[in-house]
Amino acid sequence: MHKRSNEPFLWMLFSAGGVVSAMLLPIHLLLFGLALPLGWLDGPGYDRLLAILRHPVTRVYLLVLCSLPLFHWAHRFRFTLYDGLQIKHLNELINIFCYGGAVLGTGVAAYLLWNIP
Amino acid sequence: MINPTEYLPKSYRARLSTYWWLTSWAYLKFILREGSAVFVAWAVIVTLLQIHALRGGPEDYAEFQNWLRNPVVLAVNVVSLLFIIFHAVTWFNLAPKAMAVRVGGKRLPNLAISGPNYVAWAVISAAVAWIVLRG
């Protein structure tokens, strides 16, 4: 029996992750990684941020924001090691590391977002 | 039994240097673009840490904010932001090549496809900023 390739599915995750990364990560990193901790902007307080985080829409949004970009990373990282550094003999291990990492990250995000104290 | 392929010439494949991507600007740009994914993963890790800190309470979150002000973390975040913007720009510019839309037998100009992506990027970024920052 010919085993069907799961490459198209992985490529779809890569592509969707590329869109999410491009559209959402710059503003997230700019706001939460630079502007707010450095006090460039008058930010929301802890309570307000927690209220936003508790909203169901935010949780689904953040799950997508964390998960898809990790699958995007997995795909690109795998092929950079494969083509860029020509590490082909460790292929199996690299795949486990990349997609395993993406699945693990998705699991952590789901766990953190499932119920918020 | 003679294995016939044993007597055929082996096809020649030149060994590529490990540093082949340093040999031209186009190759370097390619590897930088692919490398941007590492910073994408970093941005996700920062977001996960942020959610974790928010769950932990006000003290945990204040400590997380302090960690973000660490010069090393700041530097990594600045570099990450630049790489992720590079990813976004190359991604939007590739969109017309990935989907060649034809209207009336003619291909739409590149800007007709990448343009709306840039508009969406601006609108979405403004919406996220508004939700986070409004009073």
gemmi code that builds the backbone of each chain (N, CA, C; Angstrom):
import gemmi

chains = {
    "A": [
        ("MET", (0.836, -1.207, 0.000), (0.000, 0.000, 0.000), (0.867, 1.252, 0.000)),
        ("HIS", (0.463, 2.178, -0.800), (1.214, 3.427, -0.865), (0.751, 4.353, 0.260)),
        ("LYS", (1.737, 4.803, 1.044), (1.391, 5.681, 2.148), (1.177, 7.101, 1.623)),
        ("ARG", (0.082, 7.685, 2.025), (-0.200, 9.022, 1.541), (0.666, 10.037, 2.287)),
        ("SER", (1.191, 10.999, 1.551), (2.072, 11.985, 2.155), (1.253, 12.981, 2.980)),
        ("ASN", (1.758, 13.370, 4.136), (1.052, 14.401, 4.907), (1.688, 15.775, 4.667)),
        ("GLU", (2.546, 15.840, 3.641), (3.236, 17.096, 3.317), (2.259, 18.239, 2.977)),
        ("PRO", (1.200, 17.991, 2.188), (0.270, 19.100, 1.882), (-0.382, 19.678, 3.136)),
        ("PHE", (-0.729, 18.804, 4.081), (-1.346, 19.263, 5.322), (-0.359, 20.123, 6.119)),
        ("LEU", (0.885, 19.658, 6.211), (1.908, 20.419, 6.938), (2.174, 21.755, 6.248)),
        ("TRP", (2.107, 21.726, 4.911), (2.344, 22.972, 4.176), (1.210, 23.966, 4.436)),
        ("MET", (-0.019, 23.458, 4.556), (-1.140, 24.333, 4.864), (-0.974, 24.992, 6.237)),
        ("LEU", (-0.510, 24.196, 7.207), (-0.263, 24.755, 8.536), (0.838, 25.816, 8.464)),
        ("PHE", (1.882, 25.517, 7.681), (2.984, 26.469, 7.491), (2.457, 27.778, 6.920)),
        ("SER", (1.629, 27.654, 5.910), (1.119, 28.819, 5.202), (0.183, 29.639, 6.092)),
        ("ALA", (-0.728, 28.949, 6.782), (-1.642, 29.652, 7.686), (-0.838, 30.337, 8.798)),
        ("GLY", (0.181, 29.639, 9.291), (1.038, 30.217, 10.326), (1.809, 31.422, 9.816)),
        ("GLY", (2.180, 31.396, 8.547), (2.880, 32.532, 7.952), (2.007, 33.774, 7.921)),
        ("VAL", (0.734, 33.573, 7.606), (-0.208, 34.696, 7.565), (-0.414, 35.255, 8.975)),
        ("VAL", (-0.676, 34.356, 9.941), (-0.920, 34.799, 11.323), (0.314, 35.526, 11.868)),
        ("SER", (1.504, 34.963, 11.617), (2.740, 35.594, 12.090), (2.909, 36.988, 11.509)),
        ("ALA", (2.621, 37.130, 10.220), (2.829, 38.408, 9.546), (1.816, 39.449, 10.009)),
        ("MET", (0.567, 39.026, 10.167), (-0.498, 39.977, 10.485), (-0.487, 40.392, 11.959)),
        ("LEU", (-0.177, 39.452, 12.857), (-0.408, 39.709, 14.281), (0.853, 39.854, 15.140)),
        ("LEU", (1.902, 39.127, 14.823), (3.054, 39.142, 15.729), (3.767, 40.498, 15.810)),
        ("PRO", (3.905, 41.260, 14.697), (4.609, 42.539, 14.840), (3.949, 43.463, 15.875)),
        ("ILE", (2.636, 43.628, 15.813), (1.974, 44.541, 16.752), (2.044, 43.983, 18.180)),
        ("HIS", (1.932, 42.662, 18.325), (2.017, 42.062, 19.661), (3.387, 42.298, 20.286)),
        ("LEU", (4.435, 42.047, 19.500), (5.787, 42.211, 20.026), (6.100, 43.681, 20.283)),
        ("LEU", (5.623, 44.548, 19.387), (5.859, 45.985, 19.556), (5.196, 46.492, 20.836)),
        ("LEU", (3.931, 46.081, 21.065), (3.193, 46.550, 22.238), (3.720, 45.921, 23.521)),
        ("PHE", (3.696, 44.579, 23.560), (3.964, 43.890, 24.828), (5.449, 43.661, 25.090)),
        ("GLY", (6.250, 43.676, 24.019), (7.682, 43.432, 24.209), (8.485, 44.710, 24.351)),
        ("LEU", (7.974, 45.834, 23.814), (8.748, 47.078, 23.850), (7.960, 48.254, 24.428)),
        ("ALA", (6.861, 48.631, 23.768), (6.186, 49.885, 24.103), (5.667, 49.919, 25.538)),
        ("LEU", (5.032, 48.837, 25.991), (4.436, 48.857, 27.337), (5.480, 48.703, 28.443)),
        ("PRO", (6.394, 47.708, 28.365), (7.382, 47.604, 29.444), (8.294, 48.831, 29.529)),
        ("LEU", (8.536, 49.521, 28.400), (9.410, 50.691, 28.427), (8.639, 51.971, 28.740)),
        ("GLY", (7.306, 51.847, 28.864), (6.500, 52.999, 29.249), (6.344, 54.041, 28.153)),
        ("TRP", (6.493, 53.624, 26.878), (6.272, 54.576, 25.776), (4.808, 54.968, 25.699)),
        ("LEU", (3.941, 54.044, 26.120), (2.500, 54.276, 26.021), (1.873, 54.052, 27.389)),
        ("ASP", (0.721, 54.723, 27.579), (-0.038, 54.501, 28.800), (-0.783, 53.176, 28.644)),
        ("GLY", (-0.273, 52.164, 29.317), (-0.847, 50.842, 29.092), (-2.010, 50.542, 30.011)),
        ("PRO", (-2.699, 49.440, 29.720), (-3.768, 48.991, 30.601), (-3.142, 48.382, 31.861)),
        ("GLY", (-3.838, 48.486, 32.955), (-3.346, 47.896, 34.194), (-3.515, 46.381, 34.178)),
        ("TYR", (-3.035, 45.748, 35.252), (-3.104, 44.291, 35.344), (-4.549, 43.787, 35.247)),
        ("ASP", (-5.452, 44.434, 35.993), (-6.843, 43.963, 36.036), (-7.514, 44.018, 34.673)),
        ("ARG", (-7.222, 45.105, 33.976), (-7.829, 45.272, 32.647), (-7.300, 44.192, 31.692)),
        ("LEU", (-5.974, 43.932, 31.729), (-5.388, 42.910, 30.859), (-5.964, 41.527, 31.180)),
        ("LEU", (-6.129, 41.259, 32.474), (-6.671, 39.953, 32.873), (-8.105, 39.803, 32.370)),
        ("ALA", (-8.861, 40.915, 32.427), (-10.244, 40.876, 31.934), (-10.269, 40.577, 30.432)),
        ("ILE", (-9.351, 41.207, 29.700), (-9.272, 40.929, 28.255), (-8.913, 39.463, 28.035)),
        ("LEU", (-7.948, 38.974, 28.813), (-7.483, 37.585, 28.657), (-8.600, 36.590, 28.951)),
        ("ARG", (-9.467, 36.937, 29.918), (-10.530, 36.005, 30.322), (-11.606, 35.848, 29.261)),
        ("HIS", (-11.726, 36.829, 28.391), (-12.778, 36.771, 27.377), (-12.560, 35.558, 26.458)),
        ("PRO", (-13.651, 34.781, 26.213), (-13.498, 33.571, 25.386), (-12.897, 33.842, 24.003)),
        ("VAL", (-13.282, 34.963, 23.399), (-12.753, 35.281, 22.062), (-11.238, 35.468, 22.126)),
        ("THR", (-10.766, 36.150, 23.189), (-9.318, 36.355, 23.349), (-8.607, 35.022, 23.472)),
        ("ARG", (-9.220, 34.086, 24.194), (-8.554, 32.799, 24.421), (-8.402, 32.026, 23.121)),
        ("VAL", (-9.476, 32.007, 22.326), (-9.392, 31.313, 21.028), (-8.348, 32.021, 20.150)),
        ("TYR", (-8.414, 33.353, 20.155), (-7.470, 34.172, 19.384), (-6.028, 33.853, 19.776)),
        ("LEU", (-5.755, 33.791, 21.076), (-4.389, 33.545, 21.534), (-3.937, 32.112, 21.245)),
        ("LEU", (-4.885, 31.178, 21.279), (-4.532, 29.793, 20.944), (-4.067, 29.716, 19.483)),
        ("VAL", (-4.805, 30.405, 18.606), (-4.420, 30.440, 17.188), (-3.086, 31.166, 17.029)),
        ("LEU", (-2.945, 32.289, 17.748), (-1.729, 33.099, 17.645), (-0.487, 32.336, 18.120)),
        ("CYS", (-0.663, 31.430, 19.073), (0.484, 30.658, 19.561), (0.723, 29.406, 18.725)),
        ("SER", (-0.345, 28.771, 18.298), (-0.200, 27.466, 17.646), (0.300, 27.563, 16.202)),
        ("LEU", (-0.430, 28.264, 15.348), (-0.094, 28.263, 13.917), (1.319, 28.786, 13.640)),
        ("PRO", (1.746, 29.888, 14.270), (3.119, 30.333, 14.009), (4.175, 29.288, 14.400)),
        ("LEU", (3.889, 28.439, 15.385), (4.847, 27.390, 15.741), (4.955, 26.341, 14.631)),
        ("PHE", (3.830, 26.053, 13.973), (3.893, 25.119, 12.841), (4.596, 25.764, 11.643)),
        ("HIS", (4.442, 27.074, 11.535), (5.177, 27.821, 10.515), (6.686, 27.704, 10.790)),
        ("TRP", (7.054, 27.934, 12.048), (8.461, 27.792, 12.445), (8.966, 26.386, 12.143)),
        ("ALA", (8.178, 25.370, 12.530), (8.615, 23.978, 12.374), (8.977, 23.690, 10.914)),
        ("HIS", (8.118, 24.126, 10.006), (8.337, 23.862, 8.584), (9.607, 24.550, 8.080)),
        ("ARG", (9.732, 25.830, 8.414), (10.883, 26.582, 7.908), (12.172, 26.101, 8.548)),
        ("PHE", (12.144, 25.842, 9.825), (13.351, 25.427, 10.542), (13.837, 24.088, 10.000)),
        ("ARG", (12.893, 23.202, 9.753), (13.219, 21.882, 9.230), (13.941, 22.003, 7.891)),
        ("PHE", (13.396, 22.844, 7.005), (14.004, 22.941, 5.677), (15.280, 23.779, 5.676)),
        ("THR", (15.405, 24.695, 6.648), (16.657, 25.448, 6.740), (17.788, 24.512, 7.151)),
        ("LEU", (17.509, 23.632, 8.090), (18.532, 22.655, 8.483), (18.817, 21.696, 7.322)),
        ("TYR", (17.769, 21.359, 6.596), (17.882, 20.381, 5.518), (18.660, 20.955, 4.334)),
        ("ASP", (18.239, 22.142, 3.851), (18.887, 22.737, 2.675), (20.075, 23.606, 3.062)),
        ("GLY", (19.856, 24.413, 4.112), (20.881, 25.395, 4.478), (22.137, 24.726, 4.989)),
        ("LEU", (21.979, 23.896, 5.986), (23.156, 23.265, 6.588), (23.373, 21.858, 6.062)),
        ("GLN", (22.464, 21.400, 5.206), (22.558, 20.080, 4.570), (22.702, 18.946, 5.582)),
        ("ILE", (21.974, 19.101, 6.683), (21.951, 18.025, 7.681), (20.826, 17.088, 7.272)),
        ("LYS", (21.154, 16.062, 6.533), (20.087, 15.195, 6.035), (20.004, 13.877, 6.800)),
        ("HIS", (21.114, 13.514, 7.410), (21.120, 12.217, 8.079), (20.327, 12.246, 9.388)),
        ("LEU", (20.067, 13.469, 9.900), (19.333, 13.572, 11.175), (17.865, 13.906, 10.950)),
        ("ASN", (17.416, 13.694, 9.709), (16.083, 14.103, 9.309), (14.977, 13.755, 10.293)),
        ("GLU", (14.962, 12.511, 10.675), (13.929, 12.000, 11.566), (13.891, 12.786, 12.883)),
        ("LEU", (15.096, 12.935, 13.455), (15.246, 13.623, 14.734), (14.791, 15.078, 14.619)),
        ("ILE", (15.170, 15.711, 13.496), (14.805, 17.109, 13.267), (13.287, 17.243, 13.155)),
        ("ASN", (12.650, 16.318, 12.447), (11.192, 16.363, 12.315), (10.507, 16.228, 13.666)),
        ("ILE", (11.011, 15.319, 14.476), (10.416, 15.119, 15.798), (10.578, 16.386, 16.634)),
        ("PHE", (11.778, 16.980, 16.564), (12.045, 18.200, 17.325), (11.119, 19.336, 16.867)),
        ("CYS", (10.998, 19.525, 15.546), (10.227, 20.659, 15.019), (8.725, 20.493, 15.261)),
        ("TYR", (8.163, 19.413, 14.748), (6.713, 19.254, 14.890), (6.332, 18.889, 16.317)),
        ("GLY", (7.213, 18.161, 16.999), (6.979, 17.883, 18.414), (6.923, 19.182, 19.207)),
        ("GLY", (7.846, 20.097, 18.885), (7.872, 21.401, 19.550), (6.594, 22.178, 19.313)),
        ("ALA", (6.123, 22.137, 18.072), (4.901, 22.874, 17.728), (3.690, 22.281, 18.459)),
        ("VAL", (3.633, 20.949, 18.519), (2.517, 20.293, 19.219), (2.592, 20.602, 20.714)),
        ("LEU", (3.803, 20.541, 21.257), (3.999, 20.833, 22.682), (3.575, 22.273, 23.007)),
        ("GLY", (4.018, 23.223, 22.158), (3.662, 24.632, 22.356), (2.158, 24.840, 22.307)),
        ("THR", (1.507, 24.147, 21.378), (0.048, 24.236, 21.272), (-0.602, 23.687, 22.537)),
        ("GLY", (-0.059, 22.579, 23.039), (-0.584, 21.983, 24.271), (-0.442, 22.926, 25.456)),
        ("VAL", (0.748, 23.548, 25.573), (0.979, 24.487, 26.674), (0.001, 25.657, 26.577)),
        ("ALA", (-0.171, 26.192, 25.356), (-1.099, 27.319, 25.161), (-2.515, 26.913, 25.550)),
        ("ALA", (-2.940, 25.726, 25.108), (-4.296, 25.263, 25.421), (-4.476, 25.115, 26.928)),
        ("TYR", (-3.445, 24.566, 27.580), (-3.513, 24.380, 29.029), (-3.630, 25.733, 29.742)),
        ("LEU", (-2.791, 26.694, 29.310), (-2.780, 28.005, 29.971), (-4.075, 28.772, 29.739)),
        ("LEU", (-4.708, 28.519, 28.583), (-5.880, 29.314, 28.230), (-7.191, 28.644, 28.624)),
        ("TRP", (-7.124, 27.354, 28.957), (-8.350, 26.588, 29.214), (-9.156, 27.175, 30.363)),
        ("ASN", (-8.521, 27.276, 31.521), (-9.196, 28.014, 32.592), (-8.223, 28.982, 33.238)),
        ("ILE", (-8.701, 30.187, 33.404), (-7.843, 31.243, 33.921), (-8.303, 31.603, 35.321)),
        ("PRO", (-7.418, 31.513, 36.305), (-7.820, 31.761, 37.687), (-8.279, 33.202, 37.904)),
    ],
    "B": [
        ("MET", (25.367, -13.839, -9.721), (24.534, -12.922, -10.511), (25.189, -11.530, -10.539)),
        ("ILE", (25.250, -10.963, -11.703), (25.886, -9.658, -11.842), (24.833, -8.569, -11.655)),
        ("ASN", (25.169, -7.647, -10.821), (24.283, -6.496, -10.663), (24.612, -5.500, -11.777)),
        ("PRO", (23.689, -5.288, -12.718), (24.032, -4.458, -13.878), (24.339, -3.004, -13.522)),
        ("THR", (23.682, -2.501, -12.485), (23.906, -1.082, -12.168), (25.315, -0.831, -11.636)),
        ("GLU", (25.964, -1.910, -11.225), (27.310, -1.780, -10.687), (28.279, -1.221, -11.728)),
        ("TYR", (27.970, -1.474, -12.998), (28.895, -1.069, -14.061), (28.499, 0.253, -14.711)),
        ("LEU", (27.365, 0.802, -14.252), (26.959, 2.087, -14.809), (27.710, 3.200, -14.082)),
        ("PRO", (28.008, 4.275, -14.814), (28.688, 5.388, -14.131), (27.760, 6.012, -13.095)),
        ("LYS", (28.299, 6.294, -11.951), (27.507, 6.973, -10.919), (27.281, 8.416, -11.360)),
        ("SER", (26.051, 8.902, -11.151), (25.812, 10.285, -11.562), (26.625, 11.204, -10.649)),
        ("TYR", (27.128, 12.262, -11.246), (28.008, 13.155, -10.506), (27.198, 14.266, -9.859)),
        ("ARG", (27.397, 14.438, -8.571), (26.742, 15.558, -7.897), (27.797, 16.337, -7.143)),
        ("ALA", (27.949, 17.583, -7.534), (28.955, 18.414, -6.877), (28.551, 18.635, -5.426)),
        ("ARG", (29.501, 18.528, -4.539), (29.228, 18.773, -3.130), (29.119, 20.273, -2.906)),
        ("LEU", (27.977, 20.653, -2.326), (27.746, 22.070, -2.070), (28.401, 22.440, -0.740)),
        ("SER", (29.028, 23.599, -0.712), (29.612, 24.051, 0.550), (28.489, 24.292, 1.562)),
        ("THR", (28.791, 24.087, 2.843), (27.809, 24.355, 3.896), (27.433, 25.837, 3.899)),
        ("TYR", (28.329, 26.670, 3.379), (28.104, 28.121, 3.419), (27.674, 28.663, 2.068)),
        ("TRP", (26.991, 27.803, 1.271), (26.574, 28.222, -0.073), (25.725, 29.484, -0.043)),
        ("TRP", (24.993, 29.677, 1.048), (24.056, 30.804, 1.126), (24.764, 32.136, 1.383)),
        ("LEU", (26.103, 32.090, 1.589), (26.850, 33.342, 1.748), (27.375, 33.845, 0.404)),
        ("THR", (27.127, 33.080, -0.657), (27.773, 33.410, -1.929), (27.012, 34.437, -2.756)),
        ("SER", (25.781, 34.731, -2.417), (25.111, 35.812, -3.138), (24.045, 36.441, -2.259)),
        ("TRP", (23.715, 37.688, -2.571), (22.748, 38.441, -1.776), (21.376, 37.761, -1.806)),
        ("ALA", (21.009, 37.194, -2.958), (19.709, 36.528, -3.076), (19.643, 35.305, -2.160)),
        ("TYR", (20.729, 34.550, -2.101), (20.760, 33.375, -1.229), (20.727, 33.787, 0.239)),
        ("LEU", (21.483, 34.858, 0.541), (21.528, 35.325, 1.931), (20.147, 35.810, 2.369)),
        ("LYS", (19.471, 36.518, 1.451), (18.128, 37.007, 1.751), (17.187, 35.828, 2.002)),
        ("PHE", (17.365, 34.792, 1.210), (16.551, 33.585, 1.377), (16.748, 32.989, 2.769)),
        ("ILE", (18.013, 32.866, 3.177), (18.277, 32.210, 4.461), (17.848, 33.114, 5.625)),
        ("LEU", (17.953, 34.446, 5.443), (17.470, 35.368, 6.480), (15.954, 35.261, 6.610)),
        ("ARG", (15.291, 35.128, 5.465), (13.836, 35.006, 5.470), (13.425, 33.721, 6.186)),
        ("GLU", (14.100, 32.634, 5.844), (13.775, 31.358, 6.504), (14.127, 31.440, 7.989)),
        ("GLY", (15.242, 32.134, 8.283), (15.686, 32.272, 9.679), (14.713, 33.076, 10.519)),
        ("SER", (13.909, 33.925, 9.886), (12.948, 34.736, 10.629), (12.017, 33.857, 11.458)),
        ("ALA", (11.858, 32.599, 11.034), (10.952, 31.696, 11.744), (11.402, 31.456, 13.185)),
        ("VAL", (12.720, 31.520, 13.433), (13.221, 31.342, 14.795), (12.690, 32.463, 15.688)),
        ("PHE", (12.639, 33.686, 15.131), (12.154, 34.823, 15.909), (10.635, 34.782, 16.059)),
        ("VAL", (9.970, 34.203, 15.082), (8.529, 33.952, 15.200), (8.271, 33.045, 16.406)),
        ("ALA", (9.077, 31.985, 16.509), (8.924, 31.060, 17.646), (9.199, 31.785, 18.961)),
        ("TRP", (10.204, 32.671, 18.953), (10.527, 33.441, 20.160), (9.347, 34.316, 20.578)),
        ("ALA", (8.707, 34.972, 19.608), (7.561, 35.832, 19.916), (6.437, 35.017, 20.553)),
        ("VAL", (6.262, 33.778, 20.090), (5.235, 32.910, 20.678), (5.616, 32.562, 22.116)),
        ("ILE", (6.900, 32.283, 22.346), (7.344, 31.938, 23.703), (7.101, 33.120, 24.648)),
        ("VAL", (7.414, 34.343, 24.176), (7.178, 35.527, 25.008), (5.687, 35.645, 25.329)),
        ("THR", (4.839, 35.382, 24.338), (3.389, 35.462, 24.555), (2.930, 34.419, 25.580)),
        ("LEU", (3.482, 33.204, 25.476), (3.121, 32.155, 26.446), (3.566, 32.562, 27.855)),
        ("LEU", (4.764, 33.147, 27.964), (5.251, 33.602, 29.276), (4.351, 34.710, 29.818)),
        ("GLN", (3.884, 35.564, 28.915), (3.011, 36.666, 29.321), (1.687, 36.125, 29.872)),
        ("ILE", (1.113, 35.144, 29.174), (-0.145, 34.545, 29.638), (0.075, 33.882, 30.999)),
        ("HIS", (1.209, 33.183, 31.106), (1.536, 32.511, 32.366), (1.641, 33.527, 33.509)),
        ("ALA", (2.311, 34.654, 33.236), (2.495, 35.683, 34.264), (1.163, 36.323, 34.641)),
        ("LEU", (0.313, 36.568, 33.633), (-1.001, 37.157, 33.901), (-1.831, 36.240, 34.796)),
        ("ARG", (-1.726, 34.929, 34.552), (-2.451, 33.953, 35.372), (-1.944, 33.935, 36.801)),
        ("GLY", (-0.653, 34.238, 36.955), (-0.015, 34.124, 38.267), (-0.378, 35.229, 39.243)),
        ("GLY", (-0.898, 36.345, 38.743), (-1.261, 37.444, 39.629), (-0.426, 38.681, 39.375)),
        ("PRO", (-0.805, 39.802, 40.021), (-0.153, 41.099, 39.762), (1.369, 41.077, 40.003)),
        ("GLU", (1.804, 40.372, 41.047), (3.253, 40.358, 41.339), (4.013, 39.647, 40.224)),
        ("ASP", (3.464, 38.504, 39.817), (4.102, 37.757, 38.732), (4.179, 38.602, 37.466)),
        ("TYR", (3.106, 39.348, 37.219), (3.084, 40.138, 35.991), (4.085, 41.287, 36.063)),
        ("ALA", (4.206, 41.897, 37.238), (5.190, 42.977, 37.423), (6.610, 42.435, 37.222)),
        ("GLU", (6.832, 41.223, 37.712), (8.147, 40.596, 37.563), (8.430, 40.317, 36.080)),
        ("PHE", (7.395, 39.887, 35.373), (7.521, 39.640, 33.938), (7.869, 40.932, 33.193)),
        ("GLN", (7.227, 42.032, 33.583), (7.523, 43.333, 32.978), (8.978, 43.723, 33.235)),
        ("ASN", (9.455, 43.432, 34.443), (10.851, 43.702, 34.784), (11.802, 42.903, 33.911)),
        ("TRP", (11.443, 41.632, 33.712), (12.260, 40.756, 32.876), (12.352, 41.311, 31.448)),
        ("LEU", (11.230, 41.864, 30.958), (11.212, 42.437, 29.604), (12.129, 43.654, 29.500)),
        ("ARG", (12.388, 44.318, 30.642), (13.252, 45.507, 30.619), (14.729, 45.148, 30.719)),
        ("ASN", (15.029, 43.874, 30.907), (16.417, 43.414, 30.902), (17.032, 43.723, 29.529)),
        ("PRO", (18.231, 44.373, 29.519), (18.814, 44.799, 28.232), (18.956, 43.669, 27.211)),
        ("VAL", (19.306, 42.476, 27.677), (19.474, 41.359, 26.738), (18.126, 40.998, 26.112)),
        ("VAL", (17.090, 40.919, 26.965), (15.755, 40.577, 26.470), (15.271, 41.661, 25.504)),
        ("LEU", (15.515, 42.936, 25.883), (15.117, 44.051, 25.007), (15.781, 43.929, 23.638)),
        ("ALA", (17.087, 43.643, 23.657), (17.832, 43.531, 22.400), (17.269, 42.394, 21.550)),
        ("VAL", (17.005, 41.253, 22.190), (16.447, 40.113, 21.447), (15.083, 40.493, 20.853)),
        ("ASN", (14.290, 41.227, 21.633), (12.961, 41.610, 21.135), (13.033, 42.602, 19.974)),
        ("VAL", (14.003, 43.526, 20.031), (14.166, 44.469, 18.917), (14.565, 43.715, 17.647)),
        ("VAL", (15.544, 42.824, 17.777), (15.983, 42.035, 16.614), (14.820, 41.176, 16.103)),
        ("SER", (14.082, 40.572, 17.039), (12.944, 39.727, 16.644), (11.913, 40.531, 15.869)),
        ("LEU", (11.628, 41.745, 16.364), (10.629, 42.577, 15.693), (11.067, 42.867, 14.262)),
        ("LEU", (12.358, 43.195, 14.087), (12.856, 43.486, 12.737), (12.718, 42.260, 11.831)),
        ("PHE", (13.078, 41.091, 12.355), (12.990, 39.874, 11.551), (11.540, 39.536, 11.211)),
        ("ILE", (10.637, 39.749, 12.166), (9.237, 39.398, 11.917), (8.620, 40.376, 10.912)),
        ("ILE", (9.048, 41.643, 10.969), (8.587, 42.600, 9.958), (9.138, 42.182, 8.587)),
        ("PHE", (10.385, 41.736, 8.566), (10.983, 41.232, 7.322), (10.177, 40.043, 6.789)),
        ("HIS", (9.798, 39.155, 7.696), (8.951, 38.022, 7.309), (7.646, 38.520, 6.700)),
        ("ALA", (7.007, 39.497, 7.382), (5.703, 39.988, 6.924), (5.817, 40.583, 5.523)),
        ("VAL", (6.827, 41.436, 5.322), (6.975, 42.113, 4.026), (7.254, 41.086, 2.924)),
        ("THR", (8.161, 40.146, 3.171), (8.467, 39.145, 2.138), (7.246, 38.252, 1.890)),
        ("TRP", (6.486, 37.985, 2.965), (5.296, 37.127, 2.838), (4.251, 37.797, 1.947)),
        ("PHE", (3.980, 39.086, 2.218), (2.972, 39.801, 1.437), (3.431, 39.978, -0.012)),
        ("ASN", (4.734, 40.191, -0.194), (5.234, 40.378, -1.559), (5.238, 39.074, -2.357)),
        ("LEU", (5.272, 37.942, -1.642), (5.231, 36.657, -2.333), (3.807, 36.260, -2.709)),
        ("ALA", (2.831, 36.843, -2.012), (1.435, 36.454, -2.232), (1.032, 36.479, -3.710)),
        ("PRO", (1.395, 37.539, -4.468), (1.000, 37.549, -5.886), (1.634, 36.409, -6.682)),
        ("LYS", (2.811, 35.943, -6.246), (3.463, 34.848, -6.964), (2.817, 33.520, -6.599)),
        ("ALA", (2.355, 33.420, -5.341), (1.735, 32.171, -4.889), (0.348, 32.000, -5.495)),
        ("MET", (-0.377, 33.102, -5.629), (-1.690, 32.990, -6.265), (-1.795, 33.963, -7.429)),
        ("ALA", (-1.651, 33.384, -8.635), (-1.733, 34.188, -9.847), (-3.201, 34.298, -10.239)),
        ("VAL", (-3.798, 35.423, -9.860), (-5.226, 35.610, -10.140), (-5.388, 36.207, -11.537)),
        ("ARG", (-6.241, 35.586, -12.342), (-6.494, 36.093, -13.691), (-7.908, 36.644, -13.771)),
        ("VAL", (-8.010, 37.833, -14.298), (-9.325, 38.427, -14.536), (-9.411, 38.733, -16.020)),
        ("GLY", (-10.407, 38.149, -16.677), (-10.574, 38.335, -18.117), (-9.343, 37.899, -18.895)),
        ("GLY", (-8.726, 36.778, -18.462), (-7.579, 36.231, -19.182), (-6.273, 36.950, -18.898)),
        ("LYS", (-6.344, 38.052, -18.135), (-5.102, 38.784, -17.822), (-4.764, 38.629, -16.349)),
        ("ARG", (-3.462, 38.508, -16.078), (-3.035, 38.402, -14.680), (-3.176, 39.735, -13.998)),
        ("LEU", (-3.710, 39.688, -12.770), (-3.809, 40.918, -11.990), (-2.399, 41.407, -11.662)),
        ("PRO", (-2.197, 42.725, -11.666), (-0.868, 43.232, -11.267), (-0.555, 42.846, -9.818)),
        ("ASN", (0.731, 42.697, -9.529), (1.162, 42.253, -8.188), (0.541, 43.089, -7.070)),
        ("LEU", (0.474, 44.401, -7.308), (0.013, 45.296, -6.252), (-1.450, 45.039, -5.897)),
        ("ALA", (-2.235, 44.532, -6.859), (-3.648, 44.268, -6.603), (-3.817, 43.137, -5.593)),
        ("ILE", (-2.769, 42.318, -5.435), (-2.854, 41.216, -4.471), (-2.088, 41.546, -3.196)),
        ("SER", (-0.874, 42.097, -3.339), (-0.115, 42.410, -2.126), (-0.701, 43.639, -1.425)),
        ("GLY", (-1.267, 44.570, -2.192), (-1.835, 45.800, -1.620), (-2.856, 45.538, -0.517)),
        ("PRO", (-3.908, 44.751, -0.807), (-4.904, 44.463, 0.229), (-4.307, 43.781, 1.463)),
        ("ASN", (-3.238, 42.998, 1.265), (-2.562, 42.384, 2.413), (-1.984, 43.454, 3.344)),
        ("TYR", (-1.355, 44.464, 2.734), (-0.777, 45.546, 3.543), (-1.865, 46.336, 4.255)),
        ("VAL", (-2.986, 46.568, 3.550), (-4.099, 47.302, 4.161), (-4.628, 46.497, 5.360)),
        ("ALA", (-4.816, 45.181, 5.156), (-5.309, 44.328, 6.245), (-4.338, 44.350, 7.421)),
        ("TRP", (-3.050, 44.324, 7.128), (-2.013, 44.355, 8.171), (-2.177, 45.612, 9.031)),
        ("ALA", (-2.345, 46.765, 8.357), (-2.490, 48.036, 9.070), (-3.770, 48.050, 9.904)),
        ("VAL", (-4.866, 47.584, 9.312), (-6.158, 47.622, 10.007), (-6.130, 46.699, 11.228)),
        ("ILE", (-5.612, 45.481, 11.038), (-5.571, 44.501, 12.133), (-4.669, 44.996, 13.257)),
        ("SER", (-3.498, 45.555, 12.897), (-2.578, 46.068, 13.917), (-3.237, 47.181, 14.718)),
        ("ALA", (-3.937, 48.085, 14.007), (-4.610, 49.184, 14.690), (-5.700, 48.650, 15.614)),
        ("ALA", (-6.425, 47.606, 15.167), (-7.499, 47.040, 15.978), (-6.934, 46.420, 17.257)),
        ("VAL", (-5.833, 45.662, 17.134), (-5.212, 45.049, 18.318), (-4.762, 46.140, 19.292)),
        ("ALA", (-4.100, 47.163, 18.750), (-3.617, 48.271, 19.609), (-4.790, 48.952, 20.298)),
        ("TRP", (-5.894, 49.146, 19.578), (-7.049, 49.835, 20.148), (-7.649, 49.014, 21.290)),
        ("ILE", (-7.797, 47.700, 21.074), (-8.384, 46.839, 22.111), (-7.514, 46.843, 23.364)),
        ("VAL", (-6.195, 46.801, 23.175), (-5.291, 46.733, 24.321), (-5.215, 48.081, 25.044)),
        ("LEU", (-5.201, 49.173, 24.283), (-4.855, 50.483, 24.866), (-6.055, 51.318, 25.293)),
        ("ARG", (-7.242, 51.046, 24.753), (-8.385, 51.938, 25.088), (-8.649, 51.867, 26.590)),
        ("GLY", (-9.036, 53.002, 27.099), (-9.200, 53.225, 28.542), (-9.760, 52.174, 29.362)),
    ],
}
model = gemmi.Model(1)
for chain_id, residues in chains.items():
    chain = gemmi.Chain(chain_id)
    for i, (resn, *xyz) in enumerate(residues, 1):
        res = gemmi.Residue()
        res.name, res.seqid = resn, gemmi.SeqId(i, " ")
        for name, pos in zip(("N", "CA", "C"), xyz):
            atom = gemmi.Atom()
            atom.name, atom.element = name, gemmi.Element(name[0])
            atom.pos, atom.b_iso = gemmi.Position(*pos), 0.0
            res.add_atom(atom)
        chain.add_residue(res)
    model.add_chain(chain)
structure = gemmi.Structure()
structure.add_model(model)
structure.setup_entities()
